[in-house]
């Protein structure tokens, strides 16, 4: 039986260079690799890929991805992103589903949600 080992979300974007700059300088991801119009990034244990319009393979419309990332805190991180000019969708808030989270968009309106479980 197959054992799944990891997963990586692919964000379709319209401009790889601009998106790499936004994800690394504003959100805080680290560049792992760039191969043509395709790049890998990571933030601690979280991996994402960026796929530009010139990349071979599947073609998707940029801006339709939503990716949720579990964190150990969100308020200070939110404030740091605001200070860097991130495209914040909403501020941290306690949600009925047991998380405190906030959302930030990239330059193509792909959305990252950063959340932490609310202690009870």
CORBELVEN-V259711 format. One record per residue. N is the residue number from 1. PHI is phi in radians with two decimals (none if undefined). Layout:
n = <N N>
phi = <PHI PHI>
This chain:
n = <1 2 3 4 5 6 7 8 9 10 11 12 13 14 15 16 17 18 19 20 21 22 23 24 25 26 27 28 29 30 31 32 33 34 35 36 37 38 39 40 41 42 43 44 45 46 47 48 49 50 51 52 53 54 55 56 57 58 59 60 61 62 63 64 65 66 67 68 69 70 71 72 73 74 75 76 77 78 79 80 81 82 83 84 85 86 87 88 89 90 91 92 93 94 95 96 97 98 99 100 101 102 103 104 105 106 107 108 109 110 111 112 113 114 115 116 117 118 119 120>
phi = <none -1.22 -2.01 -1.26 -1.90 -2.90 -2.49 -2.34 -1.46 -1.82 -1.71 -1.48 -2.27 -1.65 -2.60 -1.09 -1.04 -1.14 -1.17 -1.03 -1.07 -1.11 -1.14 -1.51 -1.41 -1.70 -1.45 1.83 -1.25 -1.97 -1.21 -1.72 -2.75 -2.31 -2.32 1.12 -1.79 -2.47 -2.48 -1.98 -2.32 -2.51 -2.40 0.96 -1.63 -1.72 -2.06 -2.36 -2.14 -2.00 -2.10 -1.48 -1.16 -1.59 -1.25 -1.24 1.72 -1.04 -2.03 -2.24 -1.31 -1.04 1.65 -1.99 -1.79 -2.19 -2.31 -1.78 -2.15 -1.38 -2.27 -1.63 -2.88 -2.28 -1.16 -1.15 -1.13 -0.98 -1.06 -1.14 -1.17 -1.04 -1.10 -1.55 1.51 -1.12 -1.49 -1.26 -1.55 -2.69 -1.38 -1.01 -2.67 -1.28 -1.87 -1.16 -1.58 1.51 -2.17 -1.87 -2.56 -2.56 -2.16 -2.38 -1.71 -1.64 -1.18 -1.87 1.33 -1.16 -2.08 -1.91 -1.94 -1.85 -2.47 -2.28 -1.13 -1.43 -1.24 -1.98>
